[in-house]
Amino acid sequence: MAFASNSVLKTLRLKNPKLVLLESCSNLIDLTIIHAHMLRTHFFFDVFAVSRLIALCTDSNKNLLHYAIRLFPQIENPNLFILNALIRGCSTSDDPAASFRYYIQSQRIGLLPDNITYPFLVKACAQLENAIMGTQAHGQIIKHGFERDCYAQNSLVHMYATVEDSKSARCVFEEISGFDVVSWTSMIAGYHKGGDVDSARELFDIMPERNLVTWSTMISGYARNNRYDKAVELFHVLRSEGVMANEPVMVGVISACAHLGALAMGKEAHEYVVMNGLSLNLILGTALVDMYARCGNIAKAIRVFEQLAEKDTLCWTALIAGLAMHGHAEKALWYFSEMVKSGLVPWDVTFTAVLTACSHGGLEEKEDALDRHSEKLAIAYGIMKIRPPSPIRIVKNLRVCEDCHTATKLISKVFQVELIVRDRNRFHHFKEGTCSCMDYW
């Protein structure tokens, strides 16, 4: 580490401290060394130099936005480049509203915005899905004379589409003098989000040029609006026009097949993915697992799942839910156990899938509300938090029902865990698939 620090400082001294290493800096340690050297040599107070430092920190690929935010109060006379960089960086961060705070600060110190300022300010509003803030940003765009700027217009169309104000999005769209594929695609996305798939298709059909984002937007929009047959139909149009689909397009197609129960078409889509060398990433893999499970081929769903290099909670849940649909209760519980062992935290829908597995596997006589079977959720939580041989202890103020009693016996066997449940009448000790009450309680 000392060698790295000495190397950085040596380069600074020999090659001129003016920005030599900023372009290649990729980690926080080197950044702090450069920052410290700039402070010692007073180079930090050169507005051009500090502008480059802020630009580095706000680069989305560097993950150093927090450092830029800490640096900003130290800058005596920030220029518009610095404020724009912070607005841009914050627009896609966990705190998009910070973009507005930096914009307000730029106004307070008398800096006039430019055509770089507003697209990212509007993007922050879209990230927040805040129509009021978006309208305020639109007002600022008009006030400062950028209402005809194509970048500002495209960002406004996207923002209004995101907040489901397709009327305002269309008003801005019709004022655009130089339409490009971004403008058309944003408007199509807006119609889909508002549920107006017919208007989206009308625009799509008259577009002078389309890219894969447009095809993906149209196909996934059909799927989101339950027009699954149209999504599959459009995929055939794409192929007939000689367009090569990418992963996002195929996710929309495969999801549509899943909802239609169209196994043959789903297999064809999977073959297309393989034949064209598309990457079987997490999102696409999860869509395939869900499709095969919904279409009746649970064995293929398991095979695809096992082939995936990466799995998240949604992927595990898709398989568990699929196994539940097919009545494979013990397998569903086994995969749930493996998911928990991997360190992933189940979602509510995961627990629901596990309960469904018990139901569809004959472990419950009927579906009941979760609040009447709260011990199952408590057991699931206990399995995540308590490691054998420590028993999981559950207390409830109602009598254990028959289906929960049966399910708990199975859970004790599959997960190799001891469960001690106290109901209104007695204690039940579940272990290796049996209960101390001998099924009399």
C-alpha positions in Angstrom: 0.0 0.0 0.0 2.9 2.3 0.8 4.4 1.6 -2.5 1.2 2.5 -4.3 1.0 5.8 -2.4 4.7 6.6 -3.2 4.1 5.8 -6.8 1.1 8.2 -7.0 3.0 11.0 -5.3 6.1 10.5 -7.5 4.0 10.8 -10.7 2.4 13.9 -9.3 5.7 15.5 -8.6 7.5 14.5 -11.8 4.8 14.9 -14.4 3.1 18.0 -13.1 0.3 17.8 -10.5 -2.1 19.2 -13.0 -4.6 16.4 -13.5 -2.1 13.8 -14.7 -3.5 11.0 -12.6 -7.1 12.1 -12.3 -8.1 10.4 -15.6 -6.7 7.0 -14.5 -7.6 7.2 -10.8 -10.0 4.3 -10.1 -10.1 3.9 -6.3 -10.7 5.9 -3.2 -7.1 5.5 -1.8 -5.4 7.1 -4.8 -8.1 9.7 -4.9 -7.5 10.8 -1.3 -3.7 10.9 -2.0 -4.3 13.2 -5.0 -6.8 15.3 -3.0 -4.3 15.7 -0.1 -1.5 16.7 -2.5 -3.7 19.3 -4.2 -4.5 20.8 -0.8 -0.9 21.0 0.3 0.2 22.6 -3.0 -2.9 24.9 -3.1 -3.7 23.4 -6.5 -7.1 22.5 -5.1 -8.1 26.1 -5.3 -7.6 26.2 -9.1 -11.2 26.0 -10.3 -10.2 24.0 -13.4 -8.4 21.4 -11.4 -11.1 21.0 -8.8 -13.6 20.8 -11.7 -11.8 17.8 -13.0 -11.7 16.2 -9.5 -15.4 16.6 -9.1 -16.0 15.2 -12.7 -14.0 12.1 -11.7 -16.0 11.6 -8.5 -19.3 12.0 -10.2 -18.5 9.5 -13.0 -21.1 6.7 -12.6 -18.5 4.1 -13.3 -16.3 5.2 -10.4 -18.8 5.0 -7.5 -17.2 8.0 -5.8 -20.2 10.3 -5.7 -20.1 10.4 -1.9 -16.6 11.9 -2.1 -17.7 14.6 -4.5 -20.5 15.6 -2.0 -17.9 15.9 0.8 -15.6 17.9 -1.4 -18.2 20.4 -2.6 -18.3 22.6 0.6 -14.5 23.1 0.4 -14.8 24.7 -3.1 -14.7 28.5 -2.7 -16.2 29.5 -6.1 -17.9 26.5 -7.8 -18.6 27.0 -11.5 -21.5 25.6 -13.6 -19.4 22.6 -14.7 -19.1 21.5 -11.0 -22.8 22.0 -10.3 -23.8 20.2 -13.4 -21.6 17.3 -12.6 -23.2 17.0 -9.1 -26.7 17.3 -10.6 -25.9 14.6 -13.1 -24.3 12.3 -10.5 -27.1 12.7 -8.0 -29.8 12.1 -10.7 -29.1 8.4 -10.8 -28.1 8.0 -7.1 -30.0 6.8 -4.1 -30.9 10.4 -3.4 -32.1 12.0 -6.8 -33.7 14.9 -4.9 -30.1 16.1 -4.2 -30.0 17.2 -7.9 -32.6 19.8 -7.1 -30.6 21.1 -4.1 -27.5 21.6 -6.2 -29.7 23.3 -8.9 -31.1 25.7 -6.4 -27.6 26.4 -5.1 -26.5 27.2 -8.6 -29.3 29.7 -8.9 -28.5 31.3 -5.6 -24.9 32.0 -6.6 -26.0 33.5 -9.9 -24.9 30.7 -12.3 -27.0 30.6 -15.5 -28.0 27.0 -16.5 -27.1 25.5 -19.9 -28.4 22.7 -22.0 -26.5 20.2 -19.9 -28.2 21.2 -16.7 -31.8 20.3 -17.4 -31.8 16.8 -18.9 -30.3 15.5 -15.6 -32.5 17.6 -13.4 -35.5 16.2 -15.2 -34.0 12.7 -15.0 -33.9 13.1 -11.2 -37.7 13.8 -11.3 -38.3 10.7 -13.3 -36.2 8.6 -10.9 -38.3 10.0 -8.1 -41.5 9.5 -10.1 -42.5 13.0 -8.9 -44.8 14.8 -11.2 -44.9 18.0 -9.2 -41.1 18.3 -9.3 -41.1 17.4 -12.9 -43.6 20.2 -13.7 -41.4 22.7 -11.8 -38.3 21.6 -13.7 -40.3 22.0 -17.0 -41.2 25.6 -15.8 -37.5 26.3 -15.2 -36.7 25.0 -18.7 -39.2 27.4 -20.3 -38.1 30.3 -18.0 -34.4 29.9 -19.2 -35.3 29.4 -22.9 -34.4 25.7 -23.3 -37.9 24.4 -24.2 -36.7 23.8 -27.8 -33.5 22.0 -26.8 -33.8 18.4 -28.1 -32.1 16.9 -25.0 -34.4 18.8 -22.7 -37.4 17.8 -24.7 -36.5 14.1 -24.8 -35.9 14.1 -21.0 -39.3 15.7 -20.5 -41.1 13.1 -22.6 -39.4 10.4 -20.6 -40.3 12.0 -17.3 -43.9 12.6 -18.1 -44.1 9.1 -19.4 -42.6 7.8 -16.2 -45.2 9.6 -14.1 -48.0 8.3 -16.3 -48.9 11.7 -17.8 -49.1 10.7 -21.4 -51.1 13.8 -22.3 -48.2 16.1 -21.3 -45.7 13.8 -22.8 -47.5 13.9 -26.1 -47.6 17.7 -26.0 -43.9 17.9 -25.6 -43.4 15.2 -28.1 -45.3 17.1 -30.8 -43.2 20.2 -30.3 -39.9 18.4 -31.0 -38.6 19.6 -34.3 -36.0 16.9 -34.9 -37.5 13.6 -33.8 -35.0 10.8 -33.1 -35.4 7.2 -32.0 -35.1 8.3 -28.3 -38.1 10.7 -28.7 -40.3 8.0 -30.3 -39.3 5.3 -27.8 -39.9 7.5 -24.8 -43.4 8.4 -26.1 -44.2 4.7 -26.8 -43.0 3.8 -23.2 -45.3 6.5 -21.9 -48.3 5.1 -23.7 -47.6 1.6 -22.4 -47.2 2.8 -18.8 -50.6 4.5 -19.1 -52.1 1.3 -20.5 -52.7 2.8 -24.0 -51.1 0.0 -26.0 -53.0 0.9 -29.2 -51.6 4.4 -29.3 -48.1 2.9 -28.6 -48.5 0.5 -31.5 -49.6 3.3 -33.8 -46.5 5.3 -33.1 -44.3 2.2 -33.4 -45.7 1.4 -36.8 -45.0 4.9 -38.3 -41.5 5.2 -36.8 -39.0 6.0 -39.5 -36.3 4.1 -37.6 -36.3 1.6 -34.7 -33.5 0.2 -32.5 -33.5 -2.7 -30.1 -34.6 -0.5 -27.2 -37.7 0.3 -29.2 -38.5 -3.3 -29.9 -37.9 -4.2 -26.3 -40.1 -1.4 -25.1 -42.9 -2.4 -27.4 -42.7 -6.1 -26.6 -42.3 -5.7 -22.8 -45.1 -3.1 -22.9 -47.5 -5.6 -24.4 -46.5 -8.1 -21.7 -47.0 -5.6 -18.9 -50.4 -4.8 -20.2 -51.5 -8.5 -20.4 -51.4 -8.5 -24.2 -49.2 -11.5 -24.3 -50.3 -12.7 -27.7 -49.4 -9.3 -29.2 -45.9 -9.6 -27.6 -45.3 -12.9 -29.3 -46.7 -11.7 -32.6 -44.4 -8.7 -32.6 -41.4 -11.0 -31.9 -42.3 -12.8 -35.2 -42.4 -9.4 -37.0 -39.0 -8.6 -35.6 -37.6 -11.9 -36.9 -39.2 -11.4 -40.3 -37.5 -8.0 -40.6 -34.1 -9.6 -40.0 -33.6 -7.8 -36.7 -31.4 -9.6 -34.2 -33.1 -9.6 -30.7 -31.1 -9.0 -27.6 -31.5 -10.2 -24.0 -34.2 -7.6 -22.9 -36.3 -8.4 -26.0 -36.2 -12.1 -25.2 -37.1 -11.5 -21.6 -40.3 -9.9 -22.8 -41.0 -12.7 -25.2 -40.4 -15.5 -22.8 -42.4 -13.8 -20.1 -45.3 -13.5 -22.5 -45.0 -17.2 -23.3 -45.1 -18.0 -19.6 -48.4 -16.2 -19.1 -49.9 -17.8 -22.3 -48.8 -21.3 -21.2 -47.2 -21.5 -24.7 -44.6 -24.2 -24.1 -43.7 -24.7 -27.8 -43.2 -21.0 -28.4 -41.3 -20.7 -25.2 -38.9 -23.5 -26.3 -38.5 -21.8 -29.6 -37.5 -18.6 -27.8 -35.1 -20.5 -25.7 -33.5 -22.1 -28.8 -33.3 -18.6 -30.3 -31.3 -17.5 -27.3 -28.9 -20.4 -27.5 -28.5 -20.4 -31.3 -27.7 -16.6 -31.4 -25.3 -16.8 -28.5 -27.2 -14.5 -26.2 -25.9 -14.3 -22.7 -28.0 -16.4 -20.2 -27.8 -13.7 -17.6 -29.8 -13.6 -14.3 -32.8 -11.8 -15.7 -33.1 -14.0 -18.8 -32.4 -17.2 -16.8 -35.1 -16.3 -14.3 -37.6 -15.7 -17.1 -36.8 -19.1 -18.5 -37.2 -20.8 -15.2 -40.6 -19.1 -14.7 -41.7 -19.9 -18.2 -40.9 -23.7 -18.1 -42.5 -23.9 -14.7 -45.7 -22.2 -15.8 -45.9 -24.1 -19.0 -45.7 -27.5 -17.3 -42.1 -28.6 -17.8 -40.8 -28.3 -14.2 -37.9 -30.7 -14.9 -36.6 -28.2 -17.6 -37.1 -25.3 -15.2 -34.9 -27.1 -12.6 -32.2 -27.8 -15.3 -32.1 -24.1 -16.4 -32.0 -23.0 -12.8 -29.0 -25.3 -12.0 -27.1 -24.0 -15.1 -27.3 -20.3 -13.9 -24.0 -19.0 -12.5 -25.8 -16.4 -10.5 -29.1 -16.6 -8.6 -31.0 -14.0 -6.6 -34.1 -14.1 -4.4 -36.4 -13.7 -7.4 -34.8 -16.6 -9.3 -35.1 -18.9 -6.3 -38.6 -17.8 -5.7 -39.6 -18.5 -9.3 -38.4 -22.1 -9.0 -40.0 -22.6 -5.5 -43.3 -21.2 -6.8 -43.0 -23.5 -9.9 -42.4 -26.6 -7.7 -45.4 -25.5 -5.6 -47.6 -25.3 -8.7 -46.6 -28.8 -9.6 -47.2 -30.2 -6.1 -43.6 -31.0 -5.3 -43.8 -29.8 -1.7 -40.6 -31.5 -0.4 -38.5 -30.3 -3.3 -39.9 -26.8 -2.8 -39.0 -26.8 0.9 -35.5 -28.3 0.1 -34.8 -25.5 -2.4 -36.1 -22.9 0.1 -33.6 -24.4 2.7 -30.8 -24.2 0.1 -31.7 -20.5 -0.6 -31.5 -19.6 3.1 -28.2 -21.4 3.4 -26.8 -19.3 0.5 -27.4 -16.2 2.6 -30.2 -14.7 0.6 -33.2 -13.2 2.4 -36.6 -14.5 1.3 -39.3 -12.0 0.3 -42.9 -12.2 1.3 -43.7 -13.8 -2.0 -41.1 -16.5 -1.2 -42.9 -17.4 2.0 -46.2 -17.4 0.1 -44.7 -19.8 -2.4 -43.5 -22.1 0.4 -47.0 -22.1 2.0 -48.5 -22.8 -1.5 -46.1 -25.7 -1.8 -47.5 -27.2 1.4 -51.1 -26.6 0.2 -50.6 -28.0 -3.3 -48.6 -31.0 -1.9 -51.5 -32.1 0.1 -50.1 -30.7 3.3 -53.1 -28.5 3.8 -56.7 -29.2 3.2 -57.5 -25.7 2.0 -56.0 -22.2 1.5 -56.3 -20.0 4.6 -55.3 -16.4 5.4 -51.7 -16.1 6.7 -52.8 -14.6 10.0 -54.5 -17.9 10.8 -51.3 -19.8 10.2 -48.7 -17.4 11.6 -46.6 -20.2 13.0 -45.4 -21.0 9.4 -44.0 -17.6 8.9 -42.5 -17.7 12.4 -40.9 -21.1 11.5 -39.6 -19.7 8.2 -38.0 -16.8 10.0 -36.5 -19.1 12.6 -34.9 -21.3 10.0 -33.2 -18.2 8.6 -31.9 -17.0 12.0 -31.4 -20.1 14.1 -28.8 -22.8 13.3 -29.1 -26.4 14.5 -28.9 -28.0 16.9 -30.7 -25.1 18.7 -34.4 -25.7 18.5 -36.9 -23.2 17.1 -39.5 -22.2 19.7 -42.9 -20.9 18.6 -45.7 -19.7 20.9 -49.2 -19.1 19.7 -52.5 -18.4 21.5 -54.6 -20.7 19.3 -54.8 -24.4 18.9 -52.5 -25.8 16.2 -54.7 -26.7 13.2 -54.3 -30.0 11.4 -52.7 -28.7 8.2 -50.1 -26.6 10.1 -49.3 -29.6 12.3 -48.7 -31.8 9.2 -46.7 -29.1 7.5 -44.5 -28.6 10.6 -43.7 -32.3 10.8 -42.6 -32.2 7.2 -40.5 -29.1 7.8 -38.7 -30.7 10.8 -37.8 -33.7 8.5 -36.7 -31.7 5.4 -34.7 -29.1 7.3 -33.4 -31.5 10.0 -34.5 -29.1 12.7 -36.2 -29.4 16.0 -39.3 -27.3 16.5 -41.1 -26.7 19.8 -44.5 -25.2 19.4 -46.7 -24.2 22.3 -50.4 -23.8 21.4 -53.4 -23.0 23.6 -53.5 -26.5 25.0 -50.0 -28.1 25.1 -46.4 -28.2 23.8 -45.6 -30.0 20.5 -42.1 -31.2 19.9 -41.5 -31.8 16.2 -38.4 -33.8 15.2 -37.5 -35.9 12.2 -41.0 -35.8 10.8 -42.9 -36.8 14.0 -44.5 -34.9 16.9 -44.5 -35.7 20.6 -48.3 -35.6 20.6 -48.4 -38.6 18.3 -51.0 -36.7 16.3 -53.4 -36.6 19.2 -54.1 -33.1 20.6 
